[in-house]
């Protein structure tokens, strides 16, 4: 499956790689959805929202059980990376110029002072 955010229509959608079975998963209470990352092991998706009340949210891959993970000290939460081995979610904030991380208890702390628009995690490294 291919998942994406659409800032034009303020939706999160999914489709099969061949373009069939396209479905809108989330279309309410999204202002400017940006990055999205999946945890296929646990069946979750995480996304950022730049809107008037910036936040990072998660839900099951079918869009159910939606909840806010982080909604304080955010400006323009942008790139997301998930480290499954360490159970950490990283994000870049283009307004605060920080790369931040939360763990399974969803506590954020500043790692570096960089401008970031996208990130990825592989083999213990954050790119």
Secondary structure, 3 states (H helix, E strand, C coil): CEEEEECCCCEEEEECCCCCCCEEEECCCCCCEEEEEEECCCCEEEEEECCCCCEEEEEECCCCCCEEEECCCCCCEEEEEEECCCCEEEEEECCCCEEEEECCCCCEEEEECCCCCCCCEECCEEC
